[in-house]
Amino acid sequence: MKYLIVALLMAVFANAEGNTSASLQLQEPKEVKQKPDFMYQKKGWELNIWYTAKGSRSEGTFGKLYHNGKEVTPKIKNEELQTPLGTLRYETSNVPWGSHGWVFTDANKVPPPSWQEK
């Protein structure tokens, strides 16, 4: 009984901290049903990035990562992965205009705001 209580408490704290893969899954924005604004591919890896609320003051980004056609889901909060595309981080911003999902850690690879597109 003692071990069952400890296991239950650990599960509760893991959920409270957002450290389970199920709790890290973000709700996909409606834009994901359209063609991505940016697509990066290299050696079986693919990163798709969409603008959310494009052109508004609340514009943000949402990124989905695939490896060999299968979606990559994070195992921990702010997980970083080294890929042939570069280093990627799974972000869960609390504001609509933030970065959501998989994003580049290298600022030089991050897509510019839509109003700066050329």
GROMACS elastic network, one bead per residue, 0.5 to 0.9 nm:
[ bonds ]
;  ai    aj funct       b0    kb
    1     4     6  0.50891   500
    1     5     6  0.63806   500
    1     6     6  0.87648   500
    2     5     6  0.53417   500
    2     6     6  0.64211   500
    2     7     6  0.87909   500
    3     6     6  0.50374   500
    3     7     6  0.60974   500
    3     8     6  0.85618   500
    4     7     6  0.50883   500
    4     8     6  0.61541   500
    4     9     6  0.86124   500
    5     8     6  0.51000   500
    5     9     6  0.61533   500
    5    10     6  0.85907   500
    6     9     6  0.51286   500
    6    10     6  0.61533   500
    6    11     6  0.86587   500
    7    10     6  0.51141   500
    7    11     6  0.62682   500
    7    12     6  0.87229   500
    8    11     6  0.51080   500
    8    12     6  0.62510   500
    8    13     6  0.87234   500
    9    12     6  0.50587   500
    9    13     6  0.61959   500
    9    14     6  0.85254   500
   10    13     6  0.52008   500
   10    14     6  0.60510   500
   10    15     6  0.86351   500
   11    14     6  0.50943   500
   11    15     6  0.62707   500
   11    16     6  0.86188   500
   12    15     6  0.52651   500
   12    16     6  0.61855   500
   12    17     6  0.87008   500
   13    17     6  0.60879   500
   13    18     6  0.85211   500
   13    19     6  0.87543   500
   14    17     6  0.52225   500
   14    18     6  0.62251   500
   14    19     6  0.53486   500
   14    20     6  0.64435   500
   15    18     6  0.50174   500
   15    19     6  0.61725   500
   15    20     6  0.62302   500
   15    23     6  0.69280   500
   16    19     6  0.78257   500
   17    20     6  0.83053   500
   17    77     6  0.88144   500
   18    21     6  0.80899   500
   18    22     6  0.87328   500
   18    23     6  0.57099   500
   18    24     6  0.65331   500
   18    76     6  0.79533   500
   18    77     6  0.67313   500
   19    22     6  0.86107   500
   19    23     6  0.70866   500
   19    24     6  0.73305   500
   19    75     6  0.75139   500
   19    76     6  0.52368   500
   19    77     6  0.58183   500
   20    23     6  0.53875   500
   20    24     6  0.65149   500
   20    74     6  0.87966   500
   20    75     6  0.66238   500
   20    76     6  0.64233   500
   20    77     6  0.80439   500
   21    24     6  0.51291   500
   21    25     6  0.67165   500
   21    73     6  0.71873   500
   21    74     6  0.59833   500
   21    76     6  0.63853   500
   21    77     6  0.82329   500
   22    25     6  0.56540   500
   22    75     6  0.86989   500
   23    26     6  0.80783   500
   24    73     6  0.84232   500
   24    74     6  0.70715   500
   24    75     6  0.80328   500
   24    76     6  0.75859   500
   24    77     6  0.68011   500
   24    90     6  0.88993   500
   24    92     6  0.75184   500
   25    28     6  0.88281   500
   25    73     6  0.76005   500
   25    74     6  0.80408   500
   25    92     6  0.88058   500
   25   101     6  0.84067   500
   26    29     6  0.88455   500
   26    92     6  0.73836   500
   26   100     6  0.77327   500
   26   101     6  0.71376   500
   28    31     6  0.80653   500
   28    32     6  0.66000   500
   28    62     6  0.79687   500
   29    32     6  0.59274   500
   29    33     6  0.83004   500
   29    50     6  0.89916   500
   29    52     6  0.70295   500
   29    62     6  0.77218   500
   30    33     6  0.60269   500
   30    34     6  0.80397   500
   30    52     6  0.82605   500
   31    34     6  0.55425   500
   31    35     6  0.81219   500
   31    36     6  0.80369   500
   31    50     6  0.66282   500
   31    51     6  0.73878   500
   31    52     6  0.64847   500
   31    53     6  0.85071   500
   31    62     6  0.88720   500
   32    35     6  0.72239   500
   32    36     6  0.69502   500
   32    49     6  0.86335   500
   32    50     6  0.66740   500
   32    52     6  0.89161   500
   32    62     6  0.81849   500
   33    36     6  0.85569   500
   34    37     6  0.87896   500
   34    50     6  0.86005   500
   35    38     6  0.86593   500
   35    48     6  0.89104   500
   35    50     6  0.81075   500
   36    39     6  0.64250   500
   36    48     6  0.57460   500
   36    49     6  0.55969   500
   36    50     6  0.50296   500
   36    51     6  0.81466   500
   37    48     6  0.75769   500
   37    49     6  0.58957   500
   37    51     6  0.66317   500
   38    47     6  0.80259   500
   38    48     6  0.58121   500
   38    49     6  0.50807   500
   38    50     6  0.66730   500
   38    51     6  0.89064   500
   38   111     6  0.76931   500
   39    46     6  0.70006   500
   39    47     6  0.57461   500
   39    49     6  0.64271   500
   40    45     6  0.80312   500
   40    46     6  0.55429   500
   40    47     6  0.51441   500
   40    48     6  0.65652   500
   40    49     6  0.86213   500
   40    85     6  0.72204   500
   41    44     6  0.71052   500
   41    45     6  0.55943   500
   41    47     6  0.65885   500
   41    48     6  0.88065   500
   41    84     6  0.87888   500
   41    85     6  0.70570   500
   42    45     6  0.52876   500
   42    46     6  0.66363   500
   42    83     6  0.87317   500
   42    84     6  0.61375   500
   42    85     6  0.60603   500
   43    46     6  0.84796   500
   43    67     6  0.88293   500
   43    68     6  0.85604   500
   43    84     6  0.67137   500
   43    85     6  0.84514   500
   44    66     6  0.80744   500
   44    67     6  0.56202   500
   44    69     6  0.75985   500
   44    84     6  0.88140   500
   45    65     6  0.74128   500
   45    66     6  0.57426   500
   45    68     6  0.62937   500
   45    69     6  0.79658   500
   45    83     6  0.74078   500
   45    84     6  0.72927   500
   45    85     6  0.71919   500
   46    64     6  0.82522   500
   46    65     6  0.57927   500
   46    66     6  0.50770   500
   46    67     6  0.64231   500
   46    68     6  0.81214   500
   46    69     6  0.80120   500
   46    85     6  0.80146   500
   47    63     6  0.67073   500
   47    64     6  0.57827   500
   47    66     6  0.63936   500
   47    67     6  0.89168   500
   47    85     6  0.81591   500
   47   102     6  0.76825   500
   47   103     6  0.83875   500
   48    62     6  0.82241   500
   48    63     6  0.55296   500
   48    64     6  0.53077   500
   48    65     6  0.64814   500
   48    66     6  0.84038   500
   48   102     6  0.86944   500
   49    61     6  0.65728   500
   49    62     6  0.55714   500
   49    64     6  0.65842   500
   49    65     6  0.88534   500
   49   101     6  0.89358   500
   49   102     6  0.82765   500
   49   103     6  0.81082   500
   49   111     6  0.84203   500
   50    54     6  0.88385   500
   50    60     6  0.84034   500
   50    61     6  0.55664   500
   50    62     6  0.52875   500
   50    63     6  0.64796   500
   50    64     6  0.88263   500
   51    54     6  0.53889   500
   51    55     6  0.86426   500
   51    59     6  0.66430   500
   51    60     6  0.57149   500
   51    62     6  0.64961   500
   51   113     6  0.82357   500
   51   114     6  0.74899   500
   52    55     6  0.86606   500
   52    56     6  0.88911   500
   52    58     6  0.79485   500
   52    59     6  0.54266   500
   52    60     6  0.50292   500
   52    61     6  0.54856   500
   52    62     6  0.68538   500
   52    96     6  0.79228   500
   52    97     6  0.77540   500
   53    56     6  0.57661   500
   53    57     6  0.80362   500
   53    58     6  0.60263   500
   53    60     6  0.67198   500
   53    61     6  0.87146   500
   53    96     6  0.82215   500
   53    97     6  0.80297   500
   54    57     6  0.85006   500
   54    58     6  0.78771   500
   54    59     6  0.51328   500
   54    60     6  0.74028   500
   54    61     6  0.88282   500
   54   113     6  0.85144   500
   54   114     6  0.66345   500
   54   115     6  0.86965   500
   55    58     6  0.80641   500
   55    59     6  0.61870   500
   55   113     6  0.81373   500
   55   114     6  0.61732   500
   55   115     6  0.63962   500
   56    59     6  0.53098   500
   57    60     6  0.89326   500
   57    97     6  0.74905   500
   58    95     6  0.84091   500
   58    96     6  0.58694   500
   58    98     6  0.82782   500
   59    96     6  0.70225   500
   59    98     6  0.76685   500
   59   113     6  0.77223   500
   59   114     6  0.82819   500
   60    95     6  0.86759   500
   60    96     6  0.61235   500
   60    99     6  0.57604   500
   60   100     6  0.76528   500
   60   113     6  0.81114   500
   61    96     6  0.86862   500
   61    97     6  0.73579   500
   61    98     6  0.66454   500
   61   100     6  0.59375   500
   61   101     6  0.81459   500
   61   103     6  0.85437   500
   61   111     6  0.87687   500
   61   113     6  0.89324   500
   62    98     6  0.87204   500
   62    99     6  0.61913   500
   62   101     6  0.54202   500
   62   102     6  0.72182   500
   62   103     6  0.79890   500
   63    90     6  0.85111   500
   63    99     6  0.80725   500
   63   100     6  0.64015   500
   63   103     6  0.60706   500
   64    71     6  0.72813   500
   64    72     6  0.77327   500
   64    73     6  0.88088   500
   64   101     6  0.61707   500
   64   102     6  0.57095   500
   64   103     6  0.84729   500
   65    70     6  0.83901   500
   65    71     6  0.58340   500
   65    72     6  0.55155   500
   65    73     6  0.79430   500
   65   101     6  0.83527   500
   65   102     6  0.63003   500
   65   103     6  0.89110   500
   66    69     6  0.55619   500
   66    70     6  0.51515   500
   66    72     6  0.53365   500
   66    73     6  0.88667   500
   67    70     6  0.53246   500
   67    71     6  0.64641   500
   67    72     6  0.65628   500
   68    71     6  0.84987   500
   73    90     6  0.87143   500
   74    77     6  0.72724   500
   74    78     6  0.81197   500
   74    79     6  0.61748   500
   74    80     6  0.86279   500
   74    90     6  0.67087   500
   74   102     6  0.89607   500
   75    79     6  0.69155   500
   76    79     6  0.53804   500
   76    90     6  0.87182   500
   77    90     6  0.71639   500
   77    91     6  0.75471   500
   77    92     6  0.79930   500
   78    89     6  0.58872   500
   78    90     6  0.50584   500
   78    91     6  0.55954   500
   78    92     6  0.77103   500
   79    88     6  0.82032   500
   79    89     6  0.55365   500
   79    90     6  0.55110   500
   79    91     6  0.80589   500
   80    87     6  0.67319   500
   80    88     6  0.54531   500
   80    90     6  0.66464   500
   80   102     6  0.89722   500
   80   105     6  0.84810   500
   81    86     6  0.82881   500
   81    87     6  0.56327   500
   81    88     6  0.52726   500
   81    89     6  0.64959   500
   81    90     6  0.87093   500
   82    85     6  0.80395   500
   82    86     6  0.60659   500
   82    88     6  0.65614   500
   83    86     6  0.51718   500
   83    87     6  0.59647   500
   83    88     6  0.73860   500
   84    87     6  0.81348   500
   85    88     6  0.81689   500
   85   104     6  0.86921   500
   86   104     6  0.70086   500
   86   105     6  0.80182   500
   86   106     6  0.77974   500
   86   109     6  0.87065   500
   87   103     6  0.85309   500
   87   104     6  0.60141   500
   87   105     6  0.58044   500
   87   106     6  0.71911   500
   88   102     6  0.61991   500
   88   103     6  0.53778   500
   88   105     6  0.55493   500
   88   106     6  0.82710   500
   89   101     6  0.78765   500
   89   102     6  0.54674   500
   89   103     6  0.54360   500
   89   104     6  0.63159   500
   89   105     6  0.62469   500
   90    99     6  0.89924   500
   90   100     6  0.73016   500
   90   101     6  0.50219   500
   90   103     6  0.63742   500
   90   104     6  0.89291   500
   91    98     6  0.88584   500
   91    99     6  0.63430   500
   91   100     6  0.51457   500
   91   101     6  0.51494   500
   91   102     6  0.63136   500
   91   103     6  0.71568   500
   92    95     6  0.89356   500
   92    98     6  0.83361   500
   92    99     6  0.71404   500
   92   100     6  0.51669   500
   92   101     6  0.63766   500
   93    96     6  0.74575   500
   93    97     6  0.83145   500
   93    98     6  0.54626   500
   93    99     6  0.60214   500
   93   100     6  0.58463   500
   93   101     6  0.87239   500
   94    97     6  0.88252   500
   94    98     6  0.73843   500
   94   100     6  0.89135   500
   95    98     6  0.55634   500
   95    99     6  0.85921   500
   96    99     6  0.81563   500
   96   100     6  0.85907   500
   97   100     6  0.89487   500
   99   102     6  0.82093   500
   99   103     6  0.71577   500
  100   103     6  0.75167   500
  103   106     6  0.88884   500
  103   110     6  0.72424   500
  104   107     6  0.70459   500
  104   108     6  0.86598   500
  104   109     6  0.62655   500
  104   110     6  0.58543   500
  105   108     6  0.87498   500
  105   109     6  0.79354   500
  105   110     6  0.77970   500
  106   109     6  0.55938   500
  106   110     6  0.68372   500
  107   110     6  0.52575   500
  107   111     6  0.86506   500
  108   111     6  0.82402   500
  109   112     6  0.88951   500
  111   114     6  0.83781   500
  111   117     6  0.86187   500
  112   115     6  0.80353   500
  112   116     6  0.60724   500
  112   117     6  0.65408   500
  113   116     6  0.54917   500
  113   117     6  0.68393   500
  114   117     6  0.51967   500
  114   118     6  0.88569   500
  115   118     6  0.86301   500
